[in-house]
């Protein structure tokens, strides 16, 4: 059994939404395929994955460095001890050969796209959903009844209004979501408070609404917002300052009675260890949001969770950023506290397939083999283009 072809394609994100720093109309994603010599129903079994949402495609890194390393590897070196499945850790080591430590930027997402495709591939070889494969590999039962989910949106639009925000969240509510997340920091404090109040007319209670500053604030602004949002008792206050300003995070955690969430822009075990040690995160209260698709894949992500648990944090306080099918399967398989959903933005990758069960605050994956990316209508044409 061997990988016969490795393909990648750059896919543009749809829509013109923005947070405080980024307009996503220019963003792209790397979609990859690992094709094998195993043939079923007349077609080679192929693993698909992508590098998650929020960065840019890494086609150059994939084509120039990582794919050639994978293609040059001895086929048996990529298999696990049984010889009947591919070893994600071995594949990750192969594509990272000759890379220096540190510098966890775009290469972390490029490697993740390949590593995650191995999980899709292995699950398809076993003809089972990826969350089952993941749970078995890490000795878990998996949350097969679903995990907690919230609908992320509330971005800033060229022609913005609080009514647009209300209408957006009402639409998500009609889809079956009962918790939401919105952006702050792209307007002044007074306007953002008005936006929060408008969102709460749909969410109904603070614990069903989180706010995300996307790393915008300095300490004074962060504390001013913390003071202003405290009466709402929101679900959490996310990405308050620069992702690596652990001292700012620590000082806000000391002053803020509410919950903090962060970690989506940390791409390695060492980065997350530093957050746990120096960022003031409070065990049993605050949330970690690392994204496997931006952080070398599931192999590195599982190490992060092991480290957090060794330091007294809980896996139920881990909610991966990303809002797509891959992270849904990971959250279910690893028994995490929940996951994000992008039901209205970041297509064709955001959100879930129509067959996923949403309701009662939970989302449940389908029984499709692998991550089920082929079930997503908007993504299917891109998978077909990549296969051709």
C-alpha atoms as a printed R data frame, in Angstrom:
    type eleno elety resid chain resno       x      y       z
1   ATOM     1    CA   UNK     A     1   0.000  0.000   0.000
2   ATOM     2    CA   UNK     A     2   1.427  3.336  -1.008
3   ATOM     3    CA   UNK     A     3   0.612  6.952  -1.783
4   ATOM     4    CA   UNK     A     4   0.730  7.276  -5.551
5   ATOM     5    CA   UNK     A     5  -0.027 10.970  -5.954
6   ATOM     6    CA   UNK     A     6  -0.044 14.126  -3.840
7   ATOM     7    CA   UNK     A     7  -2.030 17.057  -5.207
8   ATOM     8    CA   UNK     A     8  -2.786 20.568  -3.990
9   ATOM     9    CA   UNK     A     9  -4.954 23.410  -5.185
10  ATOM    10    CA   UNK     A    10  -5.583 26.946  -3.966
11  ATOM    11    CA   UNK     A    11  -9.242 27.753  -3.295
12  ATOM    12    CA   UNK     A    12 -10.569 31.296  -2.687
13  ATOM    13    CA   UNK     A    13 -12.893 32.009   0.200
14  ATOM    14    CA   UNK     A    14 -16.285 33.395  -0.721
15  ATOM    15    CA   UNK     A    15 -17.718 36.592   0.719
16  ATOM    16    CA   UNK     A    16 -16.677 40.063   1.753
17  ATOM    17    CA   UNK     A    17 -16.563 39.970   5.548
18  ATOM    18    CA   UNK     A    18 -13.997 41.535   7.857
19  ATOM    19    CA   UNK     A    19 -12.831 41.462  11.426
20  ATOM    20    CA   UNK     A    20 -10.839 44.233  13.011
21  ATOM    21    CA   UNK     A    21  -7.650 43.358  11.081
22  ATOM    22    CA   UNK     A    22  -8.550 41.282   8.042
23  ATOM    23    CA   UNK     A    23 -10.890 41.441   5.066
24  ATOM    24    CA   UNK     A    24 -11.371 37.823   4.074
25  ATOM    25    CA   UNK     A    25 -12.348 38.546   0.471
26  ATOM    26    CA   UNK     A    26  -8.673 38.086  -0.477
27  ATOM    27    CA   UNK     A    27  -8.072 34.949   1.598
28  ATOM    28    CA   UNK     A    28  -7.346 31.523   0.157
29  ATOM    29    CA   UNK     A    29  -7.005 27.960   1.449
30  ATOM    30    CA   UNK     A    30  -4.834 25.016   0.391
31  ATOM    31    CA   UNK     A    31  -6.836 21.894  -0.392
32  ATOM    32    CA   UNK     A    32  -4.777 18.694  -0.694
33  ATOM    33    CA   UNK     A    33  -5.335 15.115  -1.821
34  ATOM    34    CA   UNK     A    34  -3.363 11.962  -1.027
35  ATOM    35    CA   UNK     A    35  -4.200  9.333  -3.646
36  ATOM    36    CA   UNK     A    36  -3.329  5.676  -3.021
37  ATOM    37    CA   UNK     A    37  -3.000  2.442  -4.976
38  ATOM    38    CA   UNK     A    38  -5.962  1.007  -3.058
39  ATOM    39    CA   UNK     A    39  -8.923  0.855  -5.454
40  ATOM    40    CA   UNK     A    40 -12.556  0.647  -4.383
41  ATOM    41    CA   UNK     A    41 -15.593  0.993  -6.616
42  ATOM    42    CA   UNK     A    42 -13.241  1.572  -9.502
43  ATOM    43    CA   UNK     A    43 -11.534  4.603  -7.921
44  ATOM    44    CA   UNK     A    44  -8.372  5.030  -5.844
45  ATOM    45    CA   UNK     A    45  -9.004  5.656  -2.154
46  ATOM    46    CA   UNK     A    46  -8.038  9.302  -1.578
47  ATOM    47    CA   UNK     A    47  -7.629 11.359   1.569
48  ATOM    48    CA   UNK     A    48  -8.594 15.039   1.478
49  ATOM    49    CA   UNK     A    49  -7.956 17.887   3.902
50  ATOM    50    CA   UNK     A    50  -7.271 21.606   4.033
51  ATOM    51    CA   UNK     A    51  -5.304 23.956   6.245
52  ATOM    52    CA   UNK     A    52  -8.252 25.601   8.031
53  ATOM    53    CA   UNK     A    53  -9.590 29.144   7.845
54  ATOM    54    CA   UNK     A    54  -7.965 32.436   8.713
55  ATOM    55    CA   UNK     A    55  -4.591 32.326   6.974
56  ATOM    56    CA   UNK     A    56  -3.600 32.077   3.312
57  ATOM    57    CA   UNK     A    57  -2.942 29.073   1.079
58  ATOM    58    CA   UNK     A    58   0.560 27.591   1.337
59  ATOM    59    CA   UNK     A    59   0.947 26.316  -2.220
60  ATOM    60    CA   UNK     A    60   4.592 27.342  -2.460
61  ATOM    61    CA   UNK     A    61   5.633 25.566   0.721
62  ATOM    62    CA   UNK     A    62   3.661 22.487  -0.273
63  ATOM    63    CA   UNK     A    63   4.968 22.298  -3.843
64  ATOM    64    CA   UNK     A    64   8.577 23.295  -3.214
65  ATOM    65    CA   UNK     A    65   9.318 21.517   0.058
66  ATOM    66    CA   UNK     A    66   6.748 19.227   1.593
67  ATOM    67    CA   UNK     A    67   5.195 17.345  -1.310
68  ATOM    68    CA   UNK     A    68   8.617 16.452  -2.834
69  ATOM    69    CA   UNK     A    69   9.746 15.076   0.545
70  ATOM    70    CA   UNK     A    70   6.625 12.938   0.788
71  ATOM    71    CA   UNK     A    71   6.989 11.677  -2.762
72  ATOM    72    CA   UNK     A    72  10.648 10.770  -2.188
73  ATOM    73    CA   UNK     A    73   9.957  8.742   0.969
74  ATOM    74    CA   UNK     A    74  10.046  4.953   0.894
75  ATOM    75    CA   UNK     A    75   6.420  3.789   0.856
76  ATOM    76    CA   UNK     A    76   6.871  1.473   3.842
77  ATOM    77    CA   UNK     A    77   8.257  4.331   5.953
78  ATOM    78    CA   UNK     A    78   4.837  6.013   5.862
79  ATOM    79    CA   UNK     A    79   2.901  3.015   7.177
80  ATOM    80    CA   UNK     A    80   2.118  2.102  10.773
81  ATOM    81    CA   UNK     A    81   3.305 -1.135  12.409
82  ATOM    82    CA   UNK     A    82   0.384 -3.111  10.982
83  ATOM    83    CA   UNK     A    83   1.189 -2.106   7.424
84  ATOM    84    CA   UNK     A    84  -2.526 -1.590   6.850
85  ATOM    85    CA   UNK     A    85  -2.771  2.140   7.619
86  ATOM    86    CA   UNK     A    86  -0.701  5.254   7.112
87  ATOM    87    CA   UNK     A    87   1.065  6.712  10.135
88  ATOM    88    CA   UNK     A    88   0.187 10.424  10.537
89  ATOM    89    CA   UNK     A    89   3.211 11.050  12.759
90  ATOM    90    CA   UNK     A    90   5.568  9.424  10.247
91  ATOM    91    CA   UNK     A    91   4.066 11.499   7.443
92  ATOM    92    CA   UNK     A    92   4.467 14.667   9.520
93  ATOM    93    CA   UNK     A    93   8.117 13.853  10.254
94  ATOM    94    CA   UNK     A    94   8.706 13.234   6.573
95  ATOM    95    CA   UNK     A    95   7.284 16.533   5.356
96  ATOM    96    CA   UNK     A    96   9.136 18.386   8.132
97  ATOM    97    CA   UNK     A    97  12.517 16.869   7.302
98  ATOM    98    CA   UNK     A    98  15.313 19.463   7.256
99  ATOM    99    CA   UNK     A    99  13.138 22.171   8.816
100 ATOM   100    CA   UNK     A   100  14.728 24.090  11.698
101 ATOM   101    CA   UNK     A   101  12.966 24.354  15.087
102 ATOM   102    CA   UNK     A   102  10.829 27.438  15.675
103 ATOM   103    CA   UNK     A   103   9.322 29.624  13.019
104 ATOM   104    CA   UNK     A   104   5.841 28.187  13.406
105 ATOM   105    CA   UNK     A   105   4.129 30.206  10.716
106 ATOM   106    CA   UNK     A   106   2.708 29.187   7.353
107 ATOM   107    CA   UNK     A   107   4.645 25.926   7.300
108 ATOM   108    CA   UNK     A   108   2.598 24.736  10.301
109 ATOM   109    CA   UNK     A   109  -0.573 25.032   8.228
110 ATOM   110    CA   UNK     A   110   1.000 23.476   5.130
111 ATOM   111    CA   UNK     A   111   2.130 20.444   7.124
112 ATOM   112    CA   UNK     A   112  -1.288 20.248   8.785
113 ATOM   113    CA   UNK     A   113  -3.102 19.970   5.457
114 ATOM   114    CA   UNK     A   114  -1.057 16.879   4.573
115 ATOM   115    CA   UNK     A   115  -1.174 15.333   8.050
116 ATOM   116    CA   UNK     A   116  -4.945 15.747   8.326
117 ATOM   117    CA   UNK     A   117  -5.436 14.177   4.894
118 ATOM   118    CA   UNK     A   118  -3.835 11.035   6.353
119 ATOM   119    CA   UNK     A   119  -6.638 10.833   8.941
120 ATOM   120    CA   UNK     A   120  -9.268 11.166   6.218
121 ATOM   121    CA   UNK     A   121  -7.458  8.478   4.220
122 ATOM   122    CA   UNK     A   122  -7.151  6.029   7.112
123 ATOM   123    CA   UNK     A   123 -10.811  6.421   8.038
124 ATOM   124    CA   UNK     A   124 -11.829  5.746   4.446
125 ATOM   125    CA   UNK     A   125  -9.651  2.625   4.350
126 ATOM   126    CA   UNK     A   126 -11.608  1.429   7.393
127 ATOM   127    CA   UNK     A   127 -14.908  2.685   5.917
128 ATOM   128    CA   UNK     A   128 -15.773  4.681   9.033
129 ATOM   129    CA   UNK     A   129 -16.157  8.338  10.069
130 ATOM   130    CA   UNK     A   130 -12.908 10.057  11.002
131 ATOM   131    CA   UNK     A   131 -14.040 10.705  14.577
132 ATOM   132    CA   UNK     A   132 -14.206  6.920  15.141
133 ATOM   133    CA   UNK     A   133 -10.651  6.473  13.838
134 ATOM   134    CA   UNK     A   134  -9.448  9.381  15.970
135 ATOM   135    CA   UNK     A   135 -11.131  8.147  19.150
136 ATOM   136    CA   UNK     A   136  -9.676  4.642  18.734
137 ATOM   137    CA   UNK     A   137  -6.175  5.977  18.099
138 ATOM   138    CA   UNK     A   138  -6.202  8.085  21.274
139 ATOM   139    CA   UNK     A   139  -8.027  5.634  23.539
140 ATOM   140    CA   UNK     A   140 -11.266  7.588  23.784
141 ATOM   141    CA   UNK     A   141 -14.909  6.637  23.372
142 ATOM   142    CA   UNK     A   142 -15.786  9.778  21.439
143 ATOM   143    CA   UNK     A   143 -18.860 11.951  21.839
144 ATOM   144    CA   UNK     A   144 -20.948 10.231  19.195
145 ATOM   145    CA   UNK     A   145 -24.097 12.033  20.301
146 ATOM   146    CA   UNK     A   146 -22.415 15.304  19.363
147 ATOM   147    CA   UNK     A   147 -20.514 18.181  20.904
148 ATOM   148    CA   UNK     A   148 -21.490 21.668  21.980
149 ATOM   149    CA   UNK     A   149 -21.499 24.101  19.076
150 ATOM   150    CA   UNK     A   150 -21.839 27.842  18.549
151 ATOM   151    CA   UNK     A   151 -22.417 29.770  15.330
152 ATOM   152    CA   UNK     A   152 -19.632 32.254  14.652
153 ATOM   153    CA   UNK     A   153 -20.460 35.373  12.685
154 ATOM   154    CA   UNK     A   154 -21.157 38.975  13.541
155 ATOM   155    CA   UNK     A   155 -18.409 40.283  11.271
156 ATOM   156    CA   UNK     A   156 -18.099 43.832  10.037
157 ATOM   157    CA   UNK     A   157 -19.523 44.449   6.579
158 ATOM   158    CA   UNK     A   158 -18.997 47.397   4.191
159 ATOM   159    CA   UNK     A   159 -22.582 48.488   4.893
160 ATOM   160    CA   UNK     A   160 -23.065 47.496   8.508
161 ATOM   161    CA   UNK     A   161 -25.952 47.847  10.924
162 ATOM   162    CA   UNK     A   162 -27.148 46.312  14.159
163 ATOM   163    CA   UNK     A   163 -30.228 45.055  12.318
164 ATOM   164    CA   UNK     A   164 -28.030 43.096   9.935
165 ATOM   165    CA   UNK     A   165 -26.371 41.471  12.946
166 ATOM   166    CA   UNK     A   166 -29.767 40.599  14.456
167 ATOM   167    CA   UNK     A   167 -30.985 39.157  11.162
168 ATOM   168    CA   UNK     A   168 -27.813 37.076  10.777
169 ATOM   169    CA   UNK     A   169 -28.076 35.513  14.224
170 ATOM   170    CA   UNK     A   170 -31.807 34.958  13.805
171 ATOM   171    CA   UNK     A   171 -31.010 33.016  10.634
172 ATOM   172    CA   UNK     A   172 -28.511 30.860  12.551
173 ATOM   173    CA   UNK     A   173 -31.106 30.300  15.258
174 ATOM   174    CA   UNK     A   174 -33.535 29.064  12.609
175 ATOM   175    CA   UNK     A   175 -30.865 26.590  11.459
176 ATOM   176    CA   UNK     A   176 -30.799 25.071  14.939
177 ATOM   177    CA   UNK     A   177 -28.010 26.992  16.666
178 ATOM   178    CA   UNK     A   178 -28.674 28.485  20.084
179 ATOM   179    CA   UNK     A   179 -25.265 30.035  20.879
180 ATOM   180    CA   UNK     A   180 -23.332 32.641  18.907
181 ATOM   181    CA   UNK     A   181 -20.055 34.547  18.596
182 ATOM   182    CA   UNK     A   182 -19.517 38.050  17.220
183 ATOM   183    CA   UNK     A   183 -16.636 40.400  16.490
184 ATOM   184    CA   UNK     A   184 -15.664 43.468  18.512
185 ATOM   185    CA   UNK     A   185 -12.868 46.000  18.179
186 ATOM   186    CA   UNK     A   186 -13.698 47.099  14.649
187 ATOM   187    CA   UNK     A   187 -15.772 49.996  15.952
188 ATOM   188    CA   UNK     A   188 -15.586 52.223  19.013
189 ATOM   189    CA   UNK     A   189 -16.563 50.852  22.416
190 ATOM   190    CA   UNK     A   190 -19.977 52.529  22.454
191 ATOM   191    CA   UNK     A   191 -20.906 51.089  19.055
192 ATOM   192    CA   UNK     A   192 -19.674 47.633  19.986
193 ATOM   193    CA   UNK     A   193 -21.746 47.657  23.167
194 ATOM   194    CA   UNK     A   194 -24.798 48.541  21.062
195 ATOM   195    CA   UNK     A   195 -23.949 45.617  18.762
196 ATOM   196    CA   UNK     A   196 -23.665 43.260  21.752
197 ATOM   197    CA   UNK     A   197 -27.028 44.440  23.078
198 ATOM   198    CA   UNK     A   198 -28.566 43.836  19.652
199 ATOM   199    CA   UNK     A   199 -27.078 40.322  19.441
200 ATOM   200    CA   UNK     A   200 -28.472 39.508  22.867
201 ATOM   201    CA   UNK     A   201 -31.991 40.095  21.588
202 ATOM   202    CA   UNK     A   202 -31.476 36.824  19.682
203 ATOM   203    CA   UNK     A   203 -29.133 34.991  22.074
204 ATOM   204    CA   UNK     A   204 -31.381 35.957  25.029
205 ATOM   205    CA   UNK     A   205 -28.670 35.435  27.658
206 ATOM   206    CA   UNK     A   206 -25.008 36.317  27.997
207 ATOM   207    CA   UNK     A   207 -23.839 32.716  28.302
208 ATOM   208    CA   UNK     A   208 -25.060 32.151  24.745
209 ATOM   209    CA   UNK     A   209 -22.941 34.944  23.262
210 ATOM   210    CA   UNK     A   210 -19.146 35.208  22.988
211 ATOM   211    CA   UNK     A   211 -17.154 38.184  21.695
212 ATOM   212    CA   UNK     A   212 -13.901 38.098  19.729
213 ATOM   213    CA   UNK     A   213 -11.428 40.996  19.445
214 ATOM   214    CA   UNK     A   214  -9.060 39.164  17.066
215 ATOM   215    CA   UNK     A   215  -5.958 40.321  18.943
216 ATOM   216    CA   UNK     A   216  -6.739 44.008  18.509
217 ATOM   217    CA   UNK     A   217  -6.411 45.563  21.942
218 ATOM   218    CA   UNK     A   218  -3.612 47.084  23.954
219 ATOM   219    CA   UNK     A   219  -3.866 46.670  27.714
220 ATOM   220    CA   UNK     A   220  -5.826 49.855  28.433
221 ATOM   221    CA   UNK     A   221  -8.388 49.152  25.712
222 ATOM   222    CA   UNK     A   222  -8.632 45.497  26.731
223 ATOM   223    CA   UNK     A   223  -9.405 46.471  30.318
224 ATOM   224    CA   UNK     A   224 -11.924 49.105  29.224
225 ATOM   225    CA   UNK     A   225 -13.799 46.534  27.150
226 ATOM   226    CA   UNK     A   226 -13.549 43.984  29.985
227 ATOM   227    CA   UNK     A   227 -15.156 46.453  32.368
228 ATOM   228    CA   UNK     A   228 -17.894 47.355  29.873
229 ATOM   229    CA   UNK     A   229 -18.895 43.778  29.031
230 ATOM   230    CA   UNK     A   230 -18.769 42.400  32.592
231 ATOM   231    CA   UNK     A   231 -22.479 43.109  33.312
232 ATOM   232    CA   UNK     A   232 -23.513 40.981  30.312
233 ATOM   233    CA   UNK     A   233 -21.905 37.808  31.758
234 ATOM   234    CA   UNK     A   234 -20.878 36.699  28.269
235 ATOM   235    CA   UNK     A   235 -19.728 33.198  27.394
236 ATOM   236    CA   UNK     A   236 -16.161 34.426  26.834
237 ATOM   237    CA   UNK     A   237 -13.911 37.329  25.782
238 ATOM   238    CA   UNK     A   238 -11.705 36.019  22.954
239 ATOM   239    CA   UNK     A   239  -8.296 36.872  21.471
240 ATOM   240    CA   UNK     A   240  -7.986 40.046  23.496
241 ATOM   241    CA   UNK     A   241  -4.497 41.185  22.501
242 ATOM   242    CA   UNK     A   242  -1.560 40.034  20.419
243 ATOM   243    CA   UNK     A   243  -1.472 36.204  20.510
244 ATOM   244    CA   UNK     A   244   2.037 36.223  21.983
245 ATOM   245    CA   UNK     A   245   1.448 38.947  24.554
246 ATOM   246    CA   UNK     A   246   0.984 36.465  27.365
247 ATOM   247    CA   UNK     A   247   1.506 39.163  29.964
248 ATOM   248    CA   UNK     A   248  -1.414 41.208  28.623
249 ATOM   249    CA   UNK     A   249  -3.573 38.087  28.723
250 ATOM   250    CA   UNK     A   250  -2.443 37.437  32.298
251 ATOM   251    CA   UNK     A   251  -3.262 40.958  33.453
252 ATOM   252    CA   UNK     A   252  -6.720 40.896  31.885
253 ATOM   253    CA   UNK     A   253  -7.394 37.478  33.439
254 ATOM   254    CA   UNK     A   254  -6.499 38.902  36.842
255 ATOM   255    CA   UNK     A   255  -8.836 41.882  36.423
256 ATOM   256    CA   UNK     A   256 -11.741 40.271  34.549
257 ATOM   257    CA   UNK     A   257 -14.313 38.158  36.378
258 ATOM   258    CA   UNK     A   258 -15.550 36.594  33.149
259 ATOM   259    CA   UNK     A   259 -14.043 33.902  30.978
260 ATOM   260    CA   UNK     A   260 -11.220 34.322  28.465
261 ATOM   261    CA   UNK     A   261 -10.636 32.300  25.275
262 ATOM   262    CA   UNK     A   262  -7.478 32.280  23.181
263 ATOM   263    CA   UNK     A   263  -4.939 30.121  21.364
264 ATOM   264    CA   UNK     A   264  -6.123 29.977  17.755
265 ATOM   265    CA   UNK     A   265  -2.982 31.758  16.547
266 ATOM   266    CA   UNK     A   266  -0.551 29.512  18.410
267 ATOM   267    CA   UNK     A   267   0.797 26.844  16.106
268 ATOM   268    CA   UNK     A   268   3.058 24.591  18.198
269 ATOM   269    CA   UNK     A   269   3.201 22.658  21.440
270 ATOM   270    CA   UNK     A   270   5.838 25.043  22.796
271 ATOM   271    CA   UNK     A   271   3.705 28.107  22.049
272 ATOM   272    CA   UNK     A   272   0.721 26.627  23.882
273 ATOM   273    CA   UNK     A   273   2.946 25.532  26.767
274 ATOM   274    CA   UNK     A   274   4.064 29.142  27.126
275 ATOM   275    CA   UNK     A   275   0.434 30.287  27.154
276 ATOM   276    CA   UNK     A   276  -0.409 27.757  29.865
277 ATOM   277    CA   UNK     A   277   2.616 28.783  31.945
278 ATOM   278    CA   UNK     A   278   2.646 32.555  31.518
279 ATOM   279    CA   UNK     A   279  -0.746 33.658  30.124
280 ATOM   280    CA   UNK     A   280  -2.736 33.596  33.348
281 ATOM   281    CA   UNK     A   281  -5.219 31.043  32.021
282 ATOM   282    CA   UNK     A   282  -7.473 29.783  34.830
283 ATOM   283    CA   UNK     A   283  -8.079 26.036  34.976
284 ATOM   284    CA   UNK     A   284 -11.752 25.118  34.896
285 ATOM   285    CA   UNK     A   285 -12.726 28.570  33.657
286 ATOM   286    CA   UNK     A   286 -10.907 29.777  30.539
287 ATOM   287    CA   UNK     A   287 -10.892 28.208  27.074
288 ATOM   288    CA   UNK     A   288  -8.160 27.100  24.652
289 ATOM   289    CA   UNK     A   289  -8.888 27.425  20.917
290 ATOM   290    CA   UNK     A   290  -5.920 25.994  19.044
291 ATOM   291    CA   UNK     A   291  -6.713 24.882  15.501
292 ATOM   292    CA   UNK     A   292  -5.197 21.581  14.262
293 ATOM   293    CA   UNK     A   293  -5.359 22.794  10.658
294 ATOM   294    CA   UNK     A   294  -3.047 25.697  11.483
295 ATOM   295    CA   UNK     A   295  -0.791 23.787  13.874
296 ATOM   296    CA   UNK     A   296   0.873 20.807  12.151
297 ATOM   297    CA   UNK     A   297  -2.281 18.690  12.328
298 ATOM   298    CA   UNK     A   298  -3.790 16.299  14.827
299 ATOM   299    CA   UNK     A   299  -0.480 14.781  15.953
300 ATOM   300    CA   UNK     A   300   0.750 18.092  17.402
301 ATOM   301    CA   UNK     A   301  -2.736 19.025  18.591
302 ATOM   302    CA   UNK     A   302  -3.071 15.858  20.687
303 ATOM   303    CA   UNK     A   303   0.263 16.670  22.319
304 ATOM   304    CA   UNK     A   304  -1.079 20.102  23.233
305 ATOM   305    CA   UNK     A   305  -4.070 18.540  24.965
306 ATOM   306    CA   UNK     A   306  -1.852 16.085  26.842
307 ATOM   307    CA   UNK     A   307   0.274 18.990  28.049
308 ATOM   308    CA   UNK     A   308  -2.768 20.982  29.182
309 ATOM   309    CA   UNK     A   309  -4.178 18.064  31.133
310 ATOM   310    CA   UNK     A   310  -0.797 17.474  32.787
311 ATOM   311    CA   UNK     A   311  -0.935 21.103  33.969
312 ATOM   312    CA   UNK     A   312  -4.406 20.817  35.469
313 ATOM   313    CA   UNK     A   313  -6.515 22.062  32.557
314 ATOM   314    CA   UNK     A   314  -9.420 20.055  31.148
315 ATOM   315    CA   UNK     A   315 -10.035 18.850  27.611
316 ATOM   316    CA   UNK     A   316 -13.655 20.018  27.921
317 ATOM   317    CA   UNK     A   317 -12.227 23.553  28.008
318 ATOM   318    CA   UNK     A   318 -10.674 23.050  24.563
319 ATOM   319    CA   UNK     A   319 -12.835 24.324  21.677
320 ATOM   320    CA   UNK     A   320 -10.975 24.290  18.334
321 ATOM   321    CA   UNK     A   321 -11.212 27.348  16.139
322 ATOM   322    CA   UNK     A   322 -12.159 26.830  12.517
323 ATOM   323    CA   UNK     A   323 -15.874 26.096  12.202
324 ATOM   324    CA   UNK     A   324 -15.663 23.221   9.718
325 ATOM   325    CA   UNK     A   325 -16.079 19.464   9.348
326 ATOM   326    CA   UNK     A   326 -12.481 18.487  10.120
327 ATOM   327    CA   UNK     A   327 -12.508 20.141  13.528
328 ATOM   328    CA   UNK     A   328 -15.971 18.748  14.241
329 ATOM   329    CA   UNK     A   329 -14.633 15.203  13.876
330 ATOM   330    CA   UNK     A   330 -11.617 16.038  16.018
331 ATOM   331    CA   UNK     A   331 -13.773 17.537  18.773
332 ATOM   332    CA   UNK     A   332 -16.054 14.472  18.755
333 ATOM   333    CA   UNK     A   333 -13.215 11.950  18.615
334 ATOM   334    CA   UNK     A   334 -11.097 13.567  21.340
335 ATOM   335    CA   UNK     A   335 -14.124 14.333  23.555
336 ATOM   336    CA   UNK     A   336 -13.470 18.068  23.619
337 ATOM   337    CA   UNK     A   337 -15.844 20.615  25.085
338 ATOM   338    CA   UNK     A   338 -17.209 21.805  21.779
339 ATOM   339    CA   UNK     A   339 -16.397 23.435  18.482
340 ATOM   340    CA   UNK     A   340 -17.112 26.421  16.333
341 ATOM   341    CA   UNK     A   341 -19.359 26.574  13.266
342 ATOM   342    CA   UNK     A   342 -19.308 28.993  10.332
343 ATOM   343    CA   UNK     A   343 -22.793 28.425   8.916
344 ATOM   344    CA   UNK     A   344 -22.946 31.686   6.977
345 ATOM   345    CA   UNK     A   345 -19.360 32.654   6.145
346 ATOM   346    CA   UNK     A   346 -16.094 31.282   4.719
347 ATOM   347    CA   UNK     A   347 -17.636 29.058   2.090
348 ATOM   348    CA   UNK     A   348 -17.028 26.554   0.635
349 ATOM   349    CA   UNK     A   349 -15.163 25.341   3.750
350 ATOM   350    CA   UNK     A   350 -17.119 26.870   6.634
351 ATOM   351    CA   UNK     A   351 -19.997 25.064   8.274
352 ATOM   352    CA   UNK     A   352 -21.108 21.478   8.073
353 ATOM   353    CA   UNK     A   353 -22.705 19.127   5.581
354 ATOM   354    CA   UNK     A   354 -26.485 19.220   5.394
355 ATOM   355    CA   UNK     A   355 -26.752 15.762   6.983
356 ATOM   356    CA   UNK     A   356 -25.073 16.807  10.227
357 ATOM   357    CA   UNK     A   357 -27.508 16.967  13.107
358 ATOM   358    CA   UNK     A   358 -27.788 20.409  14.707
359 ATOM   359    CA   UNK     A   359 -30.046 21.124  17.634
360 ATOM   360    CA   UNK     A   360 -30.213 21.287  21.386
361 ATOM   361    CA   UNK     A   361 -26.883 23.094  21.428
362 ATOM   362    CA   UNK     A   362 -25.144 20.090  19.854
363 ATOM   363    CA   UNK     A   363 -23.830 19.129  16.434
364 ATOM   364    CA   UNK     A   364 -23.425 15.531  15.290
365 ATOM   365    CA   UNK     A   365 -21.380 14.387  12.287
366 ATOM   366    CA   UNK     A   366 -22.788 12.050   9.665
367 ATOM   367    CA   UNK     A   367 -21.687  8.461   9.133
368 ATOM   368    CA   UNK     A   368 -19.806  9.302   5.932
369 ATOM   369    CA   UNK     A   369 -16.319  7.749   5.743
370 ATOM   370    CA   UNK     A   370 -13.481 10.112   6.638
371 ATOM   371    CA   UNK     A   371 -14.221 13.746   7.354
372 ATOM   372    CA   UNK     A   372 -17.160 13.689   4.958
373 ATOM   373    CA   UNK     A   373 -15.908 16.631   2.920
374 ATOM   374    CA   UNK     A   374 -17.504 15.100  -0.166
375 ATOM   375    CA   UNK     A   375 -20.922 15.697   1.427
376 ATOM   376    CA   UNK     A   376 -20.454 19.449   1.416
377 ATOM   377    CA   UNK     A   377 -22.169 20.789  -1.699
378 ATOM   378    CA   UNK     A   378 -19.976 23.835  -2.225
379 ATOM   379    CA   UNK     A   379 -16.759 21.912  -1.684
380 ATOM   380    CA   UNK     A   380 -17.554 18.934  -3.892
381 ATOM   381    CA   UNK     A   381 -16.688 20.685  -7.194
382 ATOM   382    CA   UNK     A   382 -13.265 21.660  -5.822
383 ATOM   383    CA   UNK     A   383 -12.590 18.090  -4.736
384 ATOM   384    CA   UNK     A   384 -13.529 16.926  -8.207
385 ATOM   385    CA   UNK     A   385 -11.209 19.495  -9.784
386 ATOM   386    CA   UNK     A   386  -8.380 18.383  -7.519
387 ATOM   387    CA   UNK     A   387  -8.997 14.719  -8.395
388 ATOM   388    CA   UNK     A   388  -8.787 15.546 -12.114
